[in-house]
Amino acid sequence: MSKPKIKRDEQFKRDAVELSLKSDKNCKDIAEDLGVSYNALIRWRKEYRDKGNLAFPGNGKQKSFYLKNKRINKTKKRTKN
């Protein structure tokens, strides 16, 4: 039987990622200390690297907001050229 899925909030994920980036410990040990899977921590790091402050949208920040911002930035780049 699998374990029930525990939802982690945006701040927990952000703190976990920042800890993993600044710590001398490896990701496997940090994940174990935090009680999350190694794969989840690696996935959070990738999302944080790719999206920055828009990572971990949860219920408060919708993905559509992220996509709208992305389109606006592309438009700005095209108009500069």
C-alpha positions as CSV (number, residue, x, y, z in Angstrom):
1,M,0.0,0.0,0.0
2,S,1.4,3.4,-0.9
3,K,1.8,6.3,1.5
4,P,-0.8,9.1,1.4
5,K,0.4,12.1,-0.6
6,I,1.3,15.1,1.6
7,K,0.9,18.5,0.0
8,R,3.7,20.9,0.7
9,D,3.0,24.6,0.5
10,E,4.9,27.1,-1.6
11,Q,7.1,28.4,1.2
12,F,8.2,24.9,2.2
13,K,9.2,24.1,-1.3
14,R,11.0,27.4,-1.7
15,D,12.9,26.9,1.6
16,A,13.8,23.3,0.7
17,V,15.2,24.4,-2.7
18,E,17.2,27.3,-1.2
19,L,18.6,24.9,1.5
20,S,19.6,22.4,-1.2
21,L,21.4,25.1,-3.2
22,K,23.3,26.6,-0.3
23,S,24.1,23.5,1.8
24,D,27.2,21.4,1.6
25,K,25.0,18.3,2.0
26,N,23.8,16.5,-1.1
27,C,20.2,16.5,-2.2
28,K,19.5,12.9,-1.1
29,D,20.5,13.7,2.5
30,I,18.5,17.0,2.5
31,A,15.4,15.3,1.1
32,E,15.7,12.6,3.7
33,D,16.1,15.2,6.5
34,L,13.0,17.1,5.3
35,G,10.9,14.0,4.9
36,V,10.4,14.3,1.1
37,S,11.5,12.1,-1.8
38,Y,14.7,12.8,-3.6
39,N,12.8,13.1,-6.9
40,A,10.4,15.7,-5.4
41,L,13.3,17.9,-4.3
42,I,15.0,17.6,-7.7
43,R,11.7,18.4,-9.5
44,W,11.2,21.5,-7.2
45,R,14.8,22.6,-8.0
46,K,14.2,22.4,-11.7
47,E,10.9,24.3,-11.4
48,Y,12.5,27.0,-9.3
49,R,15.4,27.3,-11.8
50,D,13.0,27.5,-14.8
51,K,10.3,29.8,-13.4
52,G,12.0,31.7,-10.5
53,N,9.4,33.6,-8.4
54,L,6.6,32.0,-10.4
55,A,7.5,28.5,-9.4
56,F,5.0,26.5,-7.2
57,P,1.8,28.3,-8.3
58,G,-0.5,26.4,-6.0
59,N,-3.9,27.9,-5.5
60,G,-2.8,31.5,-5.2
61,K,-0.9,32.0,-8.5
62,Q,-2.5,30.4,-11.5
63,K,-0.5,29.0,-14.4
64,S,-2.4,31.2,-16.8
65,F,-0.8,34.2,-15.1
66,Y,2.6,32.7,-15.8
67,L,1.7,32.0,-19.4
68,K,0.3,35.5,-19.9
69,N,3.6,37.0,-18.4
70,K,5.6,34.8,-20.8
71,R,3.6,36.0,-23.8
72,I,4.1,39.7,-22.7
73,N,7.8,39.2,-22.3
74,K,8.1,37.6,-25.8
75,T,6.1,40.5,-27.3
76,K,8.4,43.0,-25.5
77,K,11.5,41.3,-27.0
78,R,10.1,41.3,-30.5
79,T,9.2,45.0,-30.4
80,K,12.7,45.9,-29.2
81,N,14.3,44.3,-32.3
